[in-house]
Amino acid sequence: MDEKKVNDIFSNTILARGCCLAGKTDDENNPVFSHGCAKLDVQNWLKGLPFPPDFKEFDCIEVRFKNNRKDFFRLQAGIEVHDGDIVAVEASPGHDIGVVTLTGELVRMQMRRKNVNPAKEDIRKVYRRARQADIEKWMGAVAKEDNAIFKCRRIAADLGLKMKVNDVEYQGDDTKAIFYYTADDRVDFRELIKVLAEEFRIRIEMRQIGVRQEASRLGGIGTCGRELCCSTWLTGFHSVATAAARVQQLSHNPQKLAGQCGKLKCCLNYEYEAYLDAIKNFPDTSIPLKTNQGEAIVMKIDVFAGIIWYAYKTNESEIFAIPVDQVEKIQSLNKRGKQVEKLEDFARKQEKKSELDLIVGQDELTRFDKHK
């Protein structure tokens, strides 16, 4: 195989592992990782800072694998690695191939943040910087992944299993494959593992993931027109409650609030805290306002503008924008047994809902025709 074709295969392998290609398949093990090309990238801001002469460098590093899966490994004596190096690390069984994403003292902080004790003896080891033979075997294993997904889906369908296989990750030494799947109910895949082991002649591991993780792996375009947050930069999934939509005055339409995963959109949490802080100063909107024209109830709220829209119970088609301080004033008068004359005296502006007969006919095909 010529050098260009080998480098093309290597390029596809590196891109499949979320790296920006910046090296070739040679014995020099050139860096293949640059900061900013991966979702879980960490900028080593401690790199280059001077340390005391007797300072002992931290002996653990961070290594990334497929789908931004990362883990910590311990360096053995005499092994020196840098960000972007391809390394062979301990796996169960055999060894795996990954890309170094972080070295030095910042790894200690990352382990502390993720509640990993650096003194634990069960932290796996870094065997060596990957050699040419390791990289070639790794390239061959990664090349099998696409075909393995289709075969696994076909076999699962033949066995009548109600599951969706959405990804597979081959180990760097081509001795094990991890199949990721989603399912609504418990799946007995013992027979599936037997068939897959006979088909691929390697160790098989099935790992169930949630629908949010599935969406982050598959990617897509959201209703906002941008690439999904979970597949670009969102690193953790937090529960999203319907209260987030209610506080932000969003329509309770499941089709609009749900993302591609079928769950509530993660972006509902982005401004939730800001809305909670802003709405603390609002009066109780469940209390109707009493006027001489009748009681008025809340129709909608503009949180950041500080406006509450009210309408009379007898005429909900006409709504009035009343500032928060004026609403508090009216409620204070109502508590003392007094009623205001009318909402118009306190409203900032007034709106009327469109009548139904104004919109009838707008969907006719001839509405764009030029009339003579």
C-alpha positions in Angstrom: 0.0 0.0 0.0 1.4 3.4 -1.0 2.2 6.1 1.6 -0.6 8.4 0.5 -3.3 5.7 1.0 -1.8 4.8 4.3 -1.9 8.4 5.5 -5.5 8.8 4.2 -6.5 5.8 6.4 -4.6 7.2 9.3 -6.4 10.5 8.8 -9.8 8.8 8.9 -8.7 7.0 12.0 -7.6 10.1 13.8 -10.8 12.1 12.7 -12.9 9.2 14.0 -11.3 9.8 17.4 -12.1 13.5 17.5 -8.7 14.8 16.7 -7.5 17.4 14.2 -4.9 15.6 12.0 -1.4 17.1 12.4 0.9 14.2 11.8 1.8 11.1 9.8 2.1 7.4 10.4 5.8 7.1 11.0 8.1 6.0 13.8 8.3 9.6 15.1 4.7 9.5 16.5 4.0 13.1 15.6 1.3 14.9 17.5 -2.2 14.5 16.1 -4.1 16.6 18.6 -4.5 20.4 18.8 -6.5 22.3 21.4 -9.9 23.3 20.4 -10.7 20.4 18.0 -12.4 18.2 20.7 -15.6 18.8 22.8 -13.9 17.8 26.0 -10.7 19.7 25.4 -8.9 21.2 28.4 -6.4 24.1 27.9 -3.3 23.4 30.0 -2.9 26.9 31.5 -0.1 25.5 33.9 2.0 24.4 31.0 5.3 26.4 30.8 5.1 27.8 34.3 8.4 27.4 36.3 8.4 25.0 39.2 11.0 24.6 42.0 14.1 22.5 41.1 13.1 19.7 43.5 9.5 19.6 42.3 8.4 16.1 41.3 6.2 16.1 38.1 2.8 14.5 38.5 2.9 10.9 37.2 -0.6 10.6 35.7 -1.9 11.8 32.3 -5.3 12.1 30.7 -6.0 10.1 27.5 -8.9 10.4 25.1 -10.5 7.6 23.1 -13.6 7.5 20.8 -16.6 9.8 21.4 -14.5 12.0 23.7 -14.3 9.2 26.3 -11.4 10.0 28.6 -9.6 8.3 31.4 -6.5 8.7 33.6 -3.4 6.6 33.4 -0.2 6.3 35.3 3.1 6.9 33.7 5.8 4.3 34.3 9.5 5.2 34.9 11.4 6.3 31.8 8.3 7.2 29.7 7.9 10.8 28.6 4.8 11.9 26.7 3.3 15.2 25.6 -0.1 16.5 24.5 -1.0 14.9 21.2 1.1 11.8 21.5 -0.5 8.4 20.6 0.0 6.0 23.5 -0.6 2.3 24.2 -2.3 2.0 27.6 -3.5 -0.9 29.8 -6.9 -2.3 29.0 -9.0 -5.3 30.0 -7.9 -7.5 28.3 -4.8 -6.4 26.2 -4.0 -2.8 25.5 -5.8 0.1 23.9 -4.6 3.1 21.8 -5.5 6.6 22.8 -4.4 10.2 22.4 -2.8 12.2 25.2 -4.9 15.3 25.9 -3.4 16.6 29.2 -0.2 16.2 31.1 1.4 17.8 34.1 0.1 19.3 37.3 -3.3 20.2 35.8 -4.1 16.5 35.6 -4.0 16.4 39.4 -6.7 19.1 39.5 -8.8 17.2 36.9 -8.6 14.1 39.0 -9.7 16.0 42.1 -12.6 17.5 40.2 -13.8 14.1 39.1 -13.2 12.5 42.5 -10.4 10.2 41.4 -7.8 9.5 44.0 -4.3 9.7 42.4 -2.9 7.3 45.1 -5.2 4.4 44.1 -3.3 1.4 43.0 -5.9 0.3 40.4 -5.2 3.3 38.1 -4.1 1.7 34.8 -0.7 2.1 33.3 0.7 3.7 30.2 2.8 1.0 28.4 4.6 3.1 25.9 4.3 5.6 23.1 2.6 3.8 20.3 4.9 2.3 17.8 4.4 1.9 14.1 3.0 -1.6 14.5 0.6 -0.4 17.2 -0.8 2.4 15.0 -1.2 0.1 12.0 -3.1 -2.5 14.1 -5.2 0.4 15.5 -6.0 1.7 12.0 -7.2 -1.8 11.0 -9.5 -2.1 14.0 -11.1 1.3 13.5 -11.7 0.5 9.8 -14.0 -2.4 10.9 -16.3 -0.3 13.0 -18.8 0.9 10.3 -19.3 -2.6 8.9 -19.7 -4.0 12.4 -22.5 -1.6 13.2 -24.6 -2.8 10.2 -23.9 -6.4 10.9 -24.9 -6.1 14.6 -28.1 -4.3 13.7 -29.1 -7.0 11.2 -28.3 -9.8 13.7 -30.3 -8.0 16.4 -33.3 -7.6 14.1 -33.1 -11.3 13.1 -33.2 -12.3 16.8 -36.2 -10.0 17.4 -34.5 -7.8 20.0 -36.1 -4.5 20.6 -32.9 -2.4 20.8 -31.2 0.2 18.7 -27.4 -0.2 18.1 -26.0 3.2 17.4 -22.3 3.0 17.8 -19.3 0.6 18.2 -15.8 1.1 19.5 -13.0 -1.3 18.7 -10.1 -1.6 21.2 -6.8 -0.6 19.8 -5.3 -4.1 19.8 -8.4 -5.5 17.9 -9.3 -7.9 20.7 -12.5 -6.4 22.0 -15.4 -4.3 20.7 -17.9 -2.3 22.7 -21.4 -2.0 21.2 -23.5 1.0 22.5 -27.3 0.6 22.3 -30.5 2.2 23.5 -33.6 0.3 24.5 -36.9 1.1 26.2 -37.1 -2.1 28.2 -34.6 -4.7 29.5 -33.0 -6.7 26.7 -31.7 -10.2 27.0 -28.7 -10.0 24.6 -26.9 -13.2 25.7 -27.7 -14.9 22.4 -26.7 -11.7 20.5 -23.3 -11.8 22.2 -22.8 -15.4 21.2 -23.6 -14.7 17.5 -21.4 -11.6 17.5 -18.5 -13.4 19.1 -18.7 -16.1 16.4 -19.0 -13.5 13.6 -16.1 -11.2 14.6 -13.9 -13.6 16.6 -13.3 -11.0 19.3 -14.5 -10.3 22.8 -17.9 -8.5 22.8 -19.2 -6.0 25.3 -22.7 -4.5 25.2 -23.2 -1.1 26.9 -26.5 0.6 27.3 -26.7 4.4 27.0 -29.5 7.0 27.4 -31.3 8.8 24.6 -29.4 12.0 25.4 -26.1 10.2 25.0 -27.3 8.7 21.7 -28.2 12.2 20.4 -24.7 13.5 21.3 -23.1 10.6 19.5 -25.2 10.8 16.3 -25.4 14.6 16.2 -27.9 16.7 14.2 -29.4 20.1 13.7 -31.6 21.6 16.4 -34.7 23.7 16.0 -32.5 26.8 16.5 -30.7 26.0 13.2 -27.4 25.2 15.0 -25.7 21.9 15.6 -26.8 20.1 18.7 -25.3 21.4 21.9 -24.8 17.8 23.2 -22.7 16.9 20.2 -20.6 20.1 20.1 -19.8 21.5 23.5 -22.2 20.2 26.2 -20.3 17.7 28.4 -22.8 16.8 31.1 -26.5 16.1 31.1 -28.7 17.5 33.9 -32.3 16.8 34.4 -34.7 19.3 32.8 -38.1 19.9 34.6 -41.2 21.3 33.1 -40.9 24.1 35.7 -38.1 25.6 33.6 -40.5 26.1 30.7 -43.3 27.4 33.0 -41.0 30.0 34.6 -39.8 31.2 31.2 -43.4 31.6 30.0 -43.0 29.1 27.2 -45.8 27.3 25.6 -46.5 23.8 27.1 -46.3 22.2 23.7 -44.4 18.9 23.9 -43.4 19.1 20.3 -41.7 22.5 20.8 -40.1 21.7 24.1 -38.7 18.3 23.2 -35.3 17.9 21.4 -34.3 15.2 18.9 -33.8 12.8 21.8 -37.4 13.1 22.8 -36.6 14.6 26.1 -37.0 18.2 27.2 -34.4 20.4 25.5 -31.2 21.0 27.5 -31.2 24.7 26.6 -34.3 25.2 28.8 -31.8 25.2 31.7 -29.5 27.8 30.3 -31.5 30.9 31.4 -33.6 29.2 34.1 -31.6 30.7 37.0 -31.7 34.2 35.5 -35.5 33.9 35.2 -35.8 32.7 38.8 -33.8 35.7 40.0 -35.8 38.1 38.0 -39.2 36.7 39.0 -38.5 36.9 42.7 -39.5 40.6 42.7 -42.8 39.8 41.0 -46.1 39.9 43.0 -48.3 36.9 43.3 -49.9 36.5 39.8 -52.6 34.1 41.0 -54.4 36.9 42.8 -56.9 38.7 40.4 -57.0 42.5 40.4 -60.3 44.0 41.6 -61.6 47.1 39.7 -64.9 48.8 39.2 -65.0 47.3 35.7 -64.7 43.8 37.1 -61.9 41.4 38.1 -58.8 41.1 35.9 -56.6 38.0 35.5 -53.1 37.4 34.3 -52.7 36.6 30.6 -48.9 36.6 30.2 -45.7 37.9 31.8 -42.7 39.7 30.4 -40.1 38.8 33.0 -37.1 41.0 32.0 -39.3 44.0 31.0 -41.1 43.9 34.4 -44.5 43.9 32.8 -47.6 41.8 33.6 -50.4 41.6 31.0 -53.9 41.5 32.5 -57.4 41.2 30.9 -60.9 41.5 32.3 -62.7 38.2 32.9 -65.6 39.6 30.9 -63.4 40.5 27.9 -60.2 38.5 27.5 -59.6 39.7 24.0 -58.3 43.1 25.3 -55.2 42.9 27.4 -53.3 45.6 29.3 -49.5 45.9 30.0 -49.1 46.9 33.6 -45.7 47.5 35.2 -44.9 45.4 38.3 -44.9 48.4 40.7 -48.3 49.4 39.5 -49.6 45.8 40.0 -48.2 45.9 43.6 -50.0 49.2 44.2 -53.3 47.8 43.0 -53.0 44.6 45.1 -52.1 46.8 48.1 -55.3 48.8 47.6 -57.3 45.6 47.2 -56.0 44.2 50.5 -57.3 47.3 52.2 -60.7 46.8 50.6 -60.4 49.4 48.0 -60.9 49.0 44.2 -59.4 51.0 41.4 -61.5 52.6 38.7 -60.1 50.7 35.7 -56.9 49.0 34.4 -56.5 51.6 31.7 -55.3 54.1 34.3 -52.3 52.0 35.1 -51.5 50.3 31.8 -48.4 51.2 29.8 -50.0 50.0 26.5 -53.1 48.2 25.3 -53.5 45.4 22.8 -56.4 43.8 21.1 -56.4 40.2 19.9 -57.0 39.6 16.2 -60.5 38.7 15.2 -60.9 35.3 13.6 -62.5 36.8 10.5 -59.3 38.8 9.9 -57.2 35.7 9.3 -59.7 33.6 7.4 -58.6 33.3 3.8 -54.9 33.9 4.3 -54.1 30.3 3.4 -55.8 30.4 0.0 -53.5 29.6 -2.9 -54.5 32.8 -4.8 -53.4 35.2 -2.0 -50.1 35.9 -3.8 -51.7 36.5 -7.2 -51.6 40.0 -8.5 -55.0 41.5 -8.7 -55.9 43.6 -11.7 
